[in-house]
C-alpha cells in the first residue's frame, strides 16, 4: 500500500522509512512562523530560561494581525518582538508594512514543496498551495522549536478531493470551498490532511490554490496539500530561497475519504451567520440590507481577488447605504493592484482601502461592526463576534459577490455585472 503526502513528508522529517496514521513522530521543521503573537512565545522562551534560539535562520516573524498597533499594549508587544528579533539576529523579520504572514512567506520564497512549516496561526494550512505541510500550533510548541528545533506531531489520516470540469462564468475557488464546507462541515476533516487533485487544478493559479488550502481549516483540517505541477514551479522560479524536493502521494495511497467534484456544478454561494458551513446558493440568500462589504484576508485578499472585485465595480458606484472596505493581503499585492489600476477602480466606486495586513479578519481591530449590522465578507470565518461585535451578522462570499452586494446594498449575484 502506498503513502499519502502527509505520511511521506512526516516519515522523511522524522527520519523513518514509513509512518502510519495515528502514530506520534518527532520531526524537525524546516521553518517555524510566528506572527504578532510572537510576544507570547518570547515570554515563554524567557520563562523557560532561554538565552539564544537554536537556529535563527529557521524562524520567520511577521507583524500582521493588529498592524499598525491598535493600542498602547499592542505597540509595547510589537516593540518587544522587534527588540527580540534584533537581539537574536532573526534574519526573516517582516514589519507592519509587509502584510499577512502566509502570503508574505509564499511571496518571499520561504514556502517550498516538501517542506514542513508550523506556525502560530490556524491558517498555516495555506502553505499546502505550494505543496508544503503547513499547520497551526500553540505558543509552547513554537517555543520548543526555538529551543530544540523539534516538534511532536500525530500522523493524520488523509482526505482526497478530486476536481474535474471547469467553473461556470462568474464562479470562483471561494465558491467551491464554500460548497465543500457545506459538504464536510466544520468537523468533517478534523485532524485530517486534505489533498486536492484532478485535471481542474491545471487551470487554477496560485491565488485560487491558496484559497483551497486556506479554507480547509474551516473544515477542521490539520494540513492541506495541492498537487504540485508546472504552475507551482513557475511561481517559485524566481522566489525560492533554496533548492527543494517535491513530495507526491502514491497512486495507491489509502484515504479516509475520497470525494470527486465537478466544478460545473458549483455556483456562487454564501455562508450565512454564524457558521462557515451554513452555506446556501446565492439564489437562496436573504435579501436584508447589508451595511458593510469587506474584501481581504488570507483567504481572498490577493491580486486576483482585487481584480475580480474591480471587474464587477468598474464604472459603477456602491450603494449609498453600504460601505465597502478593501484590505490587500500584502505590500506586493497592494503595489501590483495600483499598477494594474484596480485600486483606482475600487476607490472611484466608493471603497475605502486599508493598509496591507489581516485587517478586519483578525477579530475586528479594523472595520468593526455596530449592533445589528450585517456584513458580507471574503474572510474565512463568520462566527459570532468575529468582527468585534457579537450583536452583528457576517455572511461569507467570494470577492466578486461581495462587490456585487456593495453595489446593490443587499446580497447580489456577481454574474450580472461581469461581461463573459
C-alpha positions as CSV (number, residue, x, y, z in Angstrom):
1,X,0.0,0.0,0.0
2,X,1.3,3.4,-1.0
3,X,1.5,6.5,1.2
4,X,-0.3,9.9,1.3
5,X,1.5,13.2,1.1
6,X,1.3,13.7,4.9
7,X,2.6,10.2,5.6
8,X,5.5,10.6,3.2
9,X,6.5,14.0,4.5
10,X,6.3,13.1,8.2
11,X,8.3,9.9,7.6
12,X,11.0,12.0,5.9
13,X,11.1,14.7,8.6
14,X,11.2,12.1,11.4
15,X,13.9,10.0,9.7
16,X,11.7,6.9,9.4
17,X,11.1,4.7,6.3
18,X,7.3,4.7,6.9
19,X,4.8,6.1,9.3
20,X,1.1,5.3,9.9
21,X,-1.9,7.4,10.7
22,X,-2.3,7.9,14.5
23,X,1.5,7.5,15.1
24,X,3.2,10.2,17.1
25,X,6.5,11.3,15.5
26,X,9.2,13.7,16.4
27,X,10.0,16.0,13.4
28,X,12.4,18.8,12.6
29,X,10.5,21.6,10.8
30,X,12.2,23.5,8.0
31,X,10.8,26.8,9.3
32,X,8.6,28.0,12.1
33,X,6.4,31.0,11.7
34,X,5.1,33.4,14.4
35,X,3.1,36.5,13.8
36,X,2.1,39.3,16.1
37,X,1.6,36.8,18.9
38,X,5.4,36.3,18.9
39,X,5.4,38.3,22.2
40,X,3.7,35.3,23.9
41,X,6.4,32.9,22.6
42,X,9.2,35.3,23.7
43,X,7.8,35.5,27.2
44,X,7.6,31.7,27.4
45,X,11.1,31.4,26.0
46,X,12.3,33.8,28.8
47,X,10.3,31.9,31.4
48,X,12.0,28.7,30.4
49,X,15.4,30.3,30.8
50,X,16.0,30.7,27.1
51,X,19.0,32.8,26.1
52,X,19.7,32.0,22.5
53,X,17.4,30.5,19.9
54,X,18.8,27.3,18.3
55,X,18.7,28.4,14.7
56,X,17.6,32.0,13.9
57,X,17.5,31.2,10.2
58,X,14.7,28.8,10.7
59,X,12.5,31.4,12.3
60,X,10.2,33.8,10.4
61,X,8.3,36.6,12.2
62,X,5.6,38.7,10.7
63,X,3.6,41.6,12.3
64,X,0.2,41.3,10.6
65,X,-2.8,40.9,12.9
66,X,-3.1,44.4,14.5
67,X,-0.9,46.4,12.2
68,X,-0.3,49.2,12.8
69,X,-0.7,48.7,16.5
70,X,-4.2,49.4,17.7
71,X,-3.4,50.2,21.3
72,X,-0.5,51.0,23.7
73,X,-0.4,47.4,24.7
74,X,-0.1,46.2,21.1
75,X,2.6,48.8,20.5
76,X,4.6,47.6,23.5
77,X,4.2,44.0,22.4
78,X,5.4,44.9,18.9
79,X,8.4,46.7,20.4
80,X,9.3,43.6,22.4
81,X,9.1,41.5,19.2
82,X,11.3,43.9,17.3
83,X,13.9,44.1,20.0
84,X,14.0,40.3,20.3
85,X,14.4,39.8,16.6
86,X,17.3,42.2,16.6
87,X,18.9,40.6,19.7
88,X,18.5,37.1,18.3
89,X,19.6,38.1,14.8
90,X,16.3,36.8,13.3
91,X,17.0,37.1,9.6
92,X,13.5,36.8,8.4
93,X,11.6,39.5,10.2
94,X,8.8,41.4,8.4
95,X,7.3,44.5,9.9
96,X,3.9,46.1,9.9
97,X,4.2,47.1,6.2
98,X,4.6,43.6,4.8
99,X,1.1,42.1,5.1
100,X,-0.4,38.8,6.0
101,X,2.1,36.2,7.3
102,X,1.0,33.4,5.0
103,X,1.2,35.3,1.7
104,X,4.4,37.1,2.9
105,X,6.1,33.7,3.4
106,X,4.9,32.5,0.0
107,X,5.8,35.6,-1.9
108,X,9.3,35.7,-0.4
109,X,10.2,32.1,-1.3
110,X,10.1,30.6,2.2
111,X,7.3,28.1,1.4
112,X,8.6,25.3,-0.8
113,X,7.3,21.9,-1.9
114,X,8.2,19.2,0.6
115,X,8.8,21.5,3.5
116,X,7.3,21.4,7.0
117,X,6.3,24.8,8.3
118,X,4.3,25.0,11.6
119,X,3.2,28.4,12.9
120,X,1.1,30.4,15.4
121,X,-1.9,30.6,13.1
122,X,-4.6,28.1,12.3
123,X,-4.4,29.0,8.6
124,X,-0.9,27.8,8.1
125,X,-2.7,25.1,6.0
126,X,-2.3,27.8,3.3
127,X,1.2,26.6,2.6
128,X,-0.3,23.5,1.0
129,X,-1.0,25.7,-2.0
130,X,2.7,25.2,-2.8
131,X,3.0,21.6,-1.8
132,X,4.2,22.2,1.8
133,X,2.9,20.8,5.1
134,X,1.7,23.8,7.0
135,X,-0.1,23.5,10.3
136,X,-1.1,25.7,13.2
137,X,0.5,25.0,16.6
138,X,0.5,26.6,20.0
139,X,2.9,29.1,21.6
140,X,4.5,26.4,23.8
141,X,5.2,24.3,20.8
142,X,6.8,27.2,18.9
143,X,8.9,27.8,21.9
144,X,10.1,24.2,21.9
145,X,11.2,24.6,18.2
146,X,13.1,27.8,19.1
147,X,14.9,25.9,21.8
148,X,15.3,22.4,20.4
149,X,14.4,22.5,16.8
150,X,11.9,19.7,17.1
151,X,8.2,19.1,17.4
152,X,5.9,16.2,18.1
153,X,3.1,15.6,15.6
154,X,0.5,12.9,15.2
155,X,0.3,11.5,11.7
156,X,-3.1,12.5,10.3
157,X,-5.4,10.4,8.2
158,X,-6.0,11.9,4.7
159,X,-8.9,13.0,2.6
160,X,-8.6,13.2,-1.2
161,X,-10.6,15.7,-3.2
162,X,-10.5,15.3,-6.9
163,X,-11.5,18.3,-9.0
164,X,-12.8,17.9,-12.5
165,X,-14.5,20.1,-15.1
166,X,-14.5,23.9,-15.3
167,X,-16.1,26.7,-13.3
168,X,-19.1,28.3,-15.0
169,X,-18.6,32.0,-15.7
170,X,-18.7,34.2,-12.5
171,X,-17.9,31.3,-10.1
172,X,-14.6,31.1,-8.2
173,X,-12.5,28.9,-6.0
174,X,-14.1,30.6,-3.0
175,X,-17.5,29.3,-4.1
176,X,-16.0,25.8,-4.4
177,X,-14.7,26.0,-0.8
178,X,-18.0,27.3,0.5
179,X,-19.7,24.3,-1.2
180,X,-17.1,21.9,0.3
181,X,-17.5,23.4,3.7
182,X,-21.2,22.6,3.5
183,X,-20.4,19.0,2.4
184,X,-17.8,18.3,5.0
185,X,-19.0,20.7,7.8
186,X,-16.6,22.3,10.2
187,X,-15.7,19.0,11.8
188,X,-15.7,16.7,8.7
189,X,-11.9,16.8,8.3
190,X,-10.9,17.2,12.0
191,X,-7.2,16.5,12.2
192,X,-7.1,15.2,8.6
193,X,-4.7,16.1,5.8
194,X,-6.8,17.3,2.9
195,X,-5.3,16.7,-0.6
196,X,-6.5,18.4,-3.8
197,X,-6.0,16.5,-7.1
198,X,-7.5,16.4,-10.5
199,X,-7.3,17.9,-14.0
200,X,-9.2,21.0,-13.0
201,X,-6.2,22.1,-10.9
202,X,-4.2,22.8,-14.0
203,X,-6.3,25.8,-14.8
204,X,-6.1,27.2,-11.3
205,X,-3.5,29.9,-10.4
206,X,-1.7,30.1,-7.1
207,X,-4.2,32.6,-5.7
208,X,-7.0,30.1,-6.3
209,X,-4.9,27.3,-4.8
210,X,-4.2,29.4,-1.8
211,X,-8.0,29.7,-1.3
212,X,-8.4,25.9,-1.5
213,X,-5.7,25.2,1.1
214,X,-6.6,28.0,3.4
215,X,-10.3,27.2,3.8
216,X,-9.6,23.6,4.7
217,X,-9.0,25.0,8.2
218,X,-12.8,25.7,8.4
219,X,-13.3,22.0,7.6
220,X,-11.2,21.1,10.7
221,X,-8.1,20.1,8.7
222,X,-4.7,19.7,10.3
223,X,-2.9,20.4,6.9
224,X,-3.6,20.7,3.2
225,X,-1.9,19.7,0.0
226,X,-2.4,20.9,-3.6
227,X,-0.8,18.7,-6.2
228,X,2.5,20.2,-7.3
229,X,2.8,20.9,-11.1
230,X,4.2,23.4,-13.5
231,X,2.0,26.2,-12.1
232,X,3.7,25.7,-8.7
233,X,7.2,25.5,-10.2
234,X,6.7,28.6,-12.4
235,X,5.5,30.6,-9.3
236,X,8.6,29.6,-7.4
237,X,11.1,30.1,-10.3
238,X,12.3,33.5,-9.1
239,X,11.2,33.2,-5.5
240,X,12.5,30.0,-3.9
241,X,15.1,30.7,-1.2
242,X,16.8,27.3,-1.8
243,X,16.5,24.1,-3.7
244,X,13.6,21.9,-2.8
245,X,12.4,18.3,-3.2
246,X,8.8,17.7,-4.2
247,X,6.8,15.1,-2.3
248,X,3.9,13.4,-4.2
249,X,1.4,10.9,-2.7
250,X,1.4,7.4,-4.2
251,X,-1.4,6.5,-6.6
252,X,-2.3,3.5,-4.4
253,X,-2.3,5.5,-1.1
254,X,-5.1,4.8,1.4
255,X,-7.5,7.6,2.1
256,X,-10.1,8.1,4.9
257,X,-12.4,9.5,2.3
258,X,-12.3,10.3,-1.5
259,X,-14.7,12.9,-2.9
260,X,-15.0,14.0,-6.6
261,X,-16.3,17.4,-7.5
262,X,-17.3,18.6,-11.0
263,X,-16.7,22.4,-11.0
264,X,-19.5,22.8,-13.4
265,X,-21.9,22.0,-10.6
266,X,-20.6,24.9,-8.4
267,X,-22.5,28.2,-8.3
268,X,-22.0,31.4,-6.4
269,X,-22.7,30.7,-2.8
270,X,-22.9,32.4,0.6
271,X,-22.3,31.2,4.1
272,X,-25.0,32.6,6.5
273,X,-24.3,33.6,10.1
274,X,-22.9,32.3,12.3
275,X,-21.1,29.2,10.8
276,X,-18.8,28.9,7.7
277,X,-20.6,25.7,6.8
278,X,-24.1,27.2,6.9
279,X,-24.0,27.6,3.1
280,X,-26.7,28.3,0.5
281,X,-26.6,29.1,-3.2
282,X,-26.8,32.8,-3.8
283,X,-30.4,32.4,-5.2
284,X,-31.5,31.4,-1.6
285,X,-29.6,34.1,0.2
286,X,-31.7,36.5,2.3
287,X,-32.3,40.0,0.9
288,X,-31.9,42.1,4.0
289,X,-29.9,45.3,3.9
290,X,-26.1,44.9,4.0
291,X,-24.3,47.6,5.9
292,X,-20.7,46.7,5.2
293,X,-19.0,44.8,2.4
294,X,-15.4,43.7,3.1
295,X,-12.7,42.3,0.8
296,X,-9.5,40.9,2.2
297,X,-7.8,38.2,4.4
298,X,-5.5,35.3,3.7
299,X,-8.5,33.6,2.0
300,X,-9.2,36.2,-0.6
301,X,-7.0,39.3,-0.4
302,X,-4.7,38.5,-3.3
303,X,-4.2,40.4,-6.6
304,X,-6.6,38.2,-8.5
305,X,-9.3,38.8,-5.8
306,X,-9.0,42.5,-6.1
307,X,-9.1,42.1,-9.9
308,X,-12.4,40.2,-9.6
309,X,-13.9,42.9,-7.4
310,X,-12.6,45.7,-9.7
311,X,-14.1,43.9,-12.7
312,X,-17.6,44.0,-11.1
313,X,-17.2,47.6,-9.9
314,X,-15.7,49.1,-13.0
315,X,-17.7,52.2,-13.9
316,X,-20.2,51.7,-11.0
317,X,-20.8,53.1,-7.6
318,X,-21.5,51.3,-4.3
319,X,-24.9,51.6,-2.7
320,X,-25.2,54.8,-0.6
321,X,-26.2,52.8,2.5
322,X,-23.3,50.3,2.2
323,X,-19.7,50.9,3.0
324,X,-17.1,48.9,1.0
325,X,-13.7,48.3,2.7
326,X,-10.8,46.6,1.0
327,X,-7.5,45.3,2.6
328,X,-4.8,44.0,0.2
329,X,-3.1,40.9,1.6
330,X,0.4,42.2,1.2
331,X,2.5,45.1,0.1
332,X,3.3,43.3,-3.1
333,X,-0.4,42.8,-3.8
334,X,-1.1,46.5,-3.0
335,X,1.6,47.8,-5.3
336,X,0.6,45.4,-8.2
337,X,-3.1,46.4,-7.7
338,X,-2.1,50.1,-8.0
339,X,-0.1,49.3,-11.2
340,X,-3.0,47.4,-12.8
341,X,-5.5,50.2,-11.9
342,X,-7.6,48.0,-9.6
343,X,-7.1,50.3,-6.6
344,X,-8.2,53.3,-8.6
345,X,-11.3,51.5,-9.8
346,X,-12.2,50.4,-6.2
347,X,-11.6,53.9,-4.8
348,X,-13.7,55.5,-7.6
349,X,-16.5,53.1,-6.8
350,X,-16.5,54.4,-3.2
351,X,-14.3,51.9,-1.5
352,X,-12.0,52.7,1.5
353,X,-8.6,51.0,1.1
354,X,-6.8,49.9,4.3
355,X,-3.1,49.1,4.7
356,X,-1.9,45.6,3.7
357,X,-2.5,43.0,6.5
358,X,-5.1,41.0,8.2
359,X,-7.4,43.9,8.7
360,X,-11.0,43.2,9.9
361,X,-10.5,39.4,9.7
362,X,-8.2,39.4,12.7
363,X,-11.1,40.0,15.1
364,X,-12.4,43.4,14.2
365,X,-9.4,45.6,15.1
366,X,-10.3,47.4,11.9
367,X,-13.7,47.9,10.2
368,X,-15.7,46.8,13.3
369,X,-19.4,46.3,13.0
370,X,-22.2,48.0,15.0
371,X,-25.0,46.4,16.8
372,X,-27.4,44.6,14.4
373,X,-25.3,45.4,11.4
374,X,-24.9,42.9,8.6
375,X,-21.6,42.4,6.7
376,X,-20.7,40.3,3.7
377,X,-17.0,39.5,3.6
378,X,-14.4,37.4,1.8
379,X,-12.8,36.4,5.1
380,X,-12.6,32.8,6.3
381,X,-14.9,32.8,9.4
382,X,-18.2,34.3,10.4
383,X,-18.5,33.1,14.0
384,X,-20.4,35.4,16.3
385,X,-18.3,38.3,17.4
386,X,-15.6,37.7,14.7
387,X,-15.7,41.4,13.6
388,X,-15.7,42.8,17.2
389,X,-19.4,42.6,17.8
390,X,-21.4,39.5,18.9
391,X,-24.6,41.5,18.0
392,X,-23.6,41.8,14.3
393,X,-24.1,39.3,11.5
394,X,-21.4,38.1,9.0
395,X,-22.0,36.5,5.6
396,X,-19.1,34.9,3.7
397,X,-18.7,35.0,-0.1
398,X,-16.3,35.5,-3.0
399,X,-14.8,38.9,-3.6
400,X,-17.0,39.2,-6.8
401,X,-20.1,38.5,-4.8
402,X,-19.0,41.0,-2.1
403,X,-18.5,43.6,-4.8
404,X,-21.9,43.0,-6.4
405,X,-23.5,43.2,-3.0
406,X,-21.8,46.5,-2.3
407,X,-23.5,47.9,-5.5
408,X,-27.0,46.8,-4.6
409,X,-26.9,47.1,-0.8
410,X,-28.2,43.5,-0.5
411,X,-26.7,40.1,-1.4
412,X,-26.3,40.0,-5.1
413,X,-25.2,37.6,-7.9
414,X,-22.0,38.8,-9.4
415,X,-22.7,37.2,-12.8
416,X,-25.0,40.1,-13.8
417,X,-22.1,42.6,-13.5
418,X,-19.3,40.7,-15.4
419,X,-19.2,40.5,-19.1
420,X,-18.3,37.0,-20.3
